Amino acid sequence: MTAATTTTAPPASGRTEAQEIHFKSDRNAKIRMYLGLAALVIWGLAPFYWMVVTAFRDVGYTFDTTPWPTHVTLDNFRTAFSTDRGNHFGDALVHSIIIGIVTTAVAMLVGVFASYALARLNFPGKYVVLGIILGSSMFPGVALVTPLFKLFGDLGWLTGANYQALIIPNISFALPLTIYTLTAFLAEMPWELEESARIDGCTPGQAFRKIMLPLAAPGLFTTAILAFIASWNEYLLAQQFSTKQTQTVTVAIAAFTGAQPHQEPYTAVMAAGTIVTVPLILMVLVFQRAIVSGLTAGGVKG
């Protein structure tokens, strides 16, 4: 007597049962990943979206909760640039651009040479120096307000168009970021190319300028953008040290006044916030490949 045997038909897809389970597991994992990414994107962009919607909404419907643009108008943008109520948003944009460009240029100039020395040279206390530079960025800005206010007051920098009262503190905040980011990037670069250039007759300065700097362009570009954004968004010190001739956009927006006393001009503030934020977002989107390559170039050896 022979025992009857039964066989299980393979799935219609042609995969074995184990392959089918693995396939479903991978699919579910991807679904969860995309749902998580979607939730993060919505969480991050929802405030910006609502800011833009409110910026284009008529002031009479400021507190309308409709989740899409309604009662669209450009009056809020005209109000943001109007000086009739003592607001100087247009001048503040110019001031912020000047401060951001100078801060970024000086921080990059000093940071490139400092990070190159830390990445290329071996000397006693090298990692101690790098640790001190990184540790200096951990001091809270509020702890520096009082001593800097006293120092700048004695120097006469708190009156008139003294941009240095804002640029110097911003440089001190941007330099640790610049040096630490560029040191990590430059440490992974192929130094054999520099040595080959030296053998071919280049001086150390020529090898650095003609060989290493072009190779480091993604990292330099990324660091410059991060330094500019940090300077552009700074508020605490700008609120204390800026004057009418040097007021930045963050301070100008916070000082917006409405048509009536004690009235908060929400729509004008949202319009100004949109003007300040959109160029940064566009810049990041346009140069996202350079930014990503700069942030990840030093992460893998090989």
Summary of the structure (lengths in Angstrom):
residues: 302
radius of gyration: 27.3
end to end distance: 66.2
largest distance: 109.3
contacts: 823
relative contact order: 0.13
helix: 69%
strand: 1%
